Amino acid sequence: MCNDTSPTSENKPRNRVARWLAGRIAAVGARLFAAEDLAATQHGWQITQRRGGMGRSYRDPRFDTLRSCPRCHGSGATDGNPCIPCDATGRVSLAAPSREDQKP
């Protein structure tokens, strides 16, 4: 009788098949999203694989530099007038990290 938690469980046939299948699915996803991944990489965006490699999430790290405007508290207006420091957007941008800072 096989114990699923035994030290050799990774060598069981069903686990090998599952790993092989997951690898094939990830490879298909890599081919499907190759153009989008390249564009995201060129823009310095973060790429997160989803759904076993068959989906992607892209995120621009510059969003980390946005904060709520301290003067208008994110409303975009003070005393009924457009907020000047945030240009009526309700958010201000902190110093953006350079691309050199983002590299691992």
Secondary structure, DSSP 8 states (H G I E B T S, - for coil): ---TTSTTGGGSHHHHHHHHHHHHHHHHHHHHTHHHHHHHHHHT-EEEEEGGGTEEEEE-GGGGGEEE-TTTTTSSEETTEE-TTTTTSSEEE-----HHHH--
